[in-house]
Amino acid sequence: MSRVGGQVYAAGRGVVCGLGANRHEFAERIFAGECGVEPRVRTASWNVPTNVACELPIDSWSPGQRSGDPLPVALSAARQALTEAGDPDPSGVALVLASTKADLGGVAGEGDGFGQPARLARRLADSLGLGEVLACVSTACASGLMGLSLAARRLARGEQERVLVVGVDLLTEFVMAGFGCLHALDRDPCRPFDVKRRGVSLGEGAGALLLSVHRKDSMGVRVAGYGASNDACHALRPAEDGSGLLLAASRALRHAGVTAHDIDVVHVHGTGTYANDLSEARGLGDLYGGLTPPAFGSKAQIGHTLGAAGVIETLVAIESLQRGWVPENVGLNEPGVDLRLDLVRTSRRLQVARRALKVGGGFGGVQAALVLEA
């Protein structure tokens, strides 16, 4: 197999979550300001301290499939991505799986997954006929962005020609109760960056993005740069001054060969917890030394999808560039963070839509950033 290397292009995408079973439905609902964080139905019997979640519809699984198995959801998103890319020979496509918990069957509910990302990745690759499992990334809620960065790096080095990155996580009582024990859940739909924010709302689903070194595969967007860091200050909270996110974003910009002022829109992590939103706004404010470009997040609409978040939300950032539009920050009434972060409260057209910065973080202090260029 020839090794091309160099530029890394986005070639195909797919998504399955509580706000849509395909990219088109999902994007339309995101940009219409709809919210999928609703009273719990499938998870209603779970003893967790929140009234809401962004759940997948009951019919997301075929008869006979257990609802806790992430494979069908991951397969759906992956197949959408491959289809948009023109269905390349799967044997020439490698897989990177991003997940915080993978299949918790055997630990929480039926099944024998025991939370092993490698087992889920092998099942996914075999089902699609992919060439190899390149990596399984489980770096808490930054897993999706870290998985995309790893794939892009391997492609740019000429080690692969096409890599499919799939991020997936499903709601389980174990995970929701864990967030509850941390007092991190809002009982009602979350309100990231709002002065009255009280915590996160959880969601579930899968996102997929096929990356390629071949320009002919491109949908018109490429991964221009990536960076990461670790706060190394607390097991759960990010550095209050936002220094970790600042470092990750600065590295991504430097790798892309651009400055912060070359960015036209920022897609934030925006969990809705007091500590994360405070840290993120300060870090981005310091990155710019003043007002940031228009900034928005998606967790108030789809919940926090954990290991899938970085991939699903990167698809939203790509959509923002392609539409030249920034959707509103749903649930934001009065900003309660550093006002240098230009949080969009009414959907806004971009005067220039060339580059987007996507940032994210996770427990353990990990921070990640991508620069996308149209």
C-alpha positions, -999 to 999 in steps of 0.1 A, spaced: 0 0 0 13 34 -9 19 59 19 9 94 8 10 115 40 8 152 44 -27 169 45 -55 152 65 -90 156 50 -124 150 65 -141 125 41 -173 113 57 -193 116 89 -221 100 108 -240 105 140 -266 88 161 -279 105 193 -310 117 210 -313 146 186 -311 126 154 -303 93 138 -283 107 109 -262 138 102 -288 157 83 -315 154 109 -290 161 137 -276 192 121 -310 207 113 -321 203 149 -289 217 163 -290 248 142 -327 252 149 -319 254 186 -338 223 196 -331 205 228 -330 167 232 -324 168 270 -358 157 282 -375 138 310 -360 103 313 -380 75 297 -357 45 289 -337 53 321 -367 63 342 -363 35 367 -327 43 375 -320 58 410 -300 88 399 -304 125 410 -316 140 378 -349 142 360 -335 144 325 -311 130 299 -307 130 262 -316 94 255 -315 74 223 -350 63 211 -361 29 223 -361 16 187 -324 23 182 -318 -14 188 -333 -42 168 -354 -69 185 -332 -93 204 -304 -68 209 -298 -56 244 -302 -18 248 -269 -15 266 -248 -27 237 -230 2 220 -221 -18 188 -254 -12 168 -252 26 175 -215 27 166 -221 7 135 -248 31 123 -227 61 127 -197 44 111 -217 32 80 -230 68 75 -194 81 74 -183 54 50 -212 60 27 -206 98 26 -170 90 17 -181 69 -13 -177 35 4 -140 30 1 -126 -5 3 -129 -12 40 -98 -34 41 -78 -2 35 -95 17 64 -81 15 99 -102 21 131 -96 43 161 -123 38 188 -129 65 214 -149 56 245 -149 62 282 -167 30 292 -172 10 260 -195 -20 266 -203 -22 303 -223 -54 299 -212 -78 326 -205 -49 349 -238 -30 347 -265 -52 331 -265 -80 307 -236 -90 284 -199 -97 287 -182 -65 276 -168 -56 310 -159 -21 298 -131 -33 274 -127 -8 246 -104 -32 227 -132 -58 226 -157 -34 213 -133 -21 187 -126 -56 174 -163 -63 171 -168 -30 152 -139 -36 129 -150 -71 121 -186 -61 115 -174 -35 89 -146 -55 74 -120 -29 83 -83 -35 79 -71 -31 114 -78 -16 148 -52 12 150 -60 23 186 -85 24 214 -85 58 232 -100 62 266 -89 95 281 -122 104 299 -143 130 282 -115 141 259 -114 107 243 -131 118 210 -107 147 204 -77 127 214 -88 99 190 -91 123 161 -57 138 169 -41 104 170 -57 94 137 -46 127 120 -11 122 133 -8 87 119 -22 99 85 1 129 83 31 107 89 21 85 60 14 55 81 -22 51 70 -43 63 41 -77 63 57 -87 61 93 -123 59 107 -126 75 141 -157 64 160 -166 78 194 -194 60 213 -208 58 248 -242 48 262 -260 58 293 -258 33 322 -271 36 357 -235 30 369 -222 61 350 -252 83 359 -250 74 395 -213 81 395 -218 116 382 -246 120 408 -221 110 436 -199 138 424 -228 162 427 -221 171 391 -257 165 376 -282 192 371 -317 179 380 -331 198 350 -316 206 315 -281 219 319 -272 256 313 -236 258 303 -219 291 312 -250 305 328 -248 323 361 -274 297 374 -257 266 361 -258 236 384 -241 208 366 -241 186 335 -269 167 317 -258 134 303 -265 120 268 -256 90 247 -248 81 211 -220 77 186 -202 100 161 -179 89 133 -155 108 111 -135 92 83 -102 110 78 -81 105 46 -49 117 30 -65 118 -4 -77 152 -15 -103 135 -38 -120 122 -7 -124 156 9 -157 171 19 -140 205 19 -126 205 54 -93 193 68 -78 188 102 -51 215 102 -37 211 137 -41 194 170 -27 198 205 -31 184 241 -20 190 276 -27 179 312 -35 202 341 -21 176 366 -38 195 394 -68 174 404 -84 141 397 -116 158 386 -114 195 383 -95 214 356 -70 242 366 -91 271 377 -70 296 357 -76 277 324 -39 272 318 -42 236 306 -68 244 280 -47 275 270 -17 253 265 -36 226 244 -52 253 222 -19 271 217 -2 239 206 -30 232 182 -28 266 167 10 264 164 8 230 148 -17 244 122 6 274 115 -20 300 125 -26 324 153 -57 327 176 -69 356 155 -71 334 124 -99 314 140 -135 324 130 -155 303 154 -149 283 186 -168 252 196 -164 249 234 -166 219 258 -192 236 279 -203 210 304 -224 232 327 -204 225 358 -192 255 378 -155 246 377 -153 235 340 -171 265 326 -151 290 348 -118 274 337 -127 272 300 -138 308 297 -106 320 314 -84 299 293 -100 310 261 -100 346 272 -63 344 279 -57 328 246 -71 359 229 -61 385 255 -95 400 248 -128 391 231 -128 356 215 -145 348 181 -181 337 184 -183 307 207 -209 280 212 -214 245 226 -238 217 221 -242 199 255 -274 218 264 -290 202 233 -275 167 233 -262 162 268 -226 152 276 -220 121 254 -187 114 272 -163 96 249 -184 104 219 -186 141 226 -154 151 209 -163 134 176 -200 144 176 -192 180 185 -164 182 159 -191 174 133 -211 204 147 -180 226 143 -176 214 107 -212 221 100 -208 256 114 -180 263 89 -199 249 60 -230 268 68 -212 300 77 -234 302 108 -232 299 146 -262 285 165 -273 299 198 -261 286 232 -293 269 243 -302 276 280 -279 306 283 -298 335 298 -271 354 317 -234 345 313 -217 338 346 -181 334 334 -153 355 320 -170 379 296 -141 378 271 -157 345 259 -181 357 232 -210 333 239 -236 335 211 -270 340 225 -288 346 192 -277 326 161 -252 346 141 -239 345 106 -201 344 102 -185 371 81 -156 346 74 -159 309 79 -124 295 72 -112 280 105 -128 266 137 -112 257 170 -127 228 189 -117 223 225 -125 197 251 -114 182 284 -118 154 308 -113 140 342 -76 136 352 -69 171 338 -66 161 301 -72 189 276 -74 186 238 -79 209 209 -83 207 171 -81 233 144 -104 227 114 -99 245 81 -124 248 53 
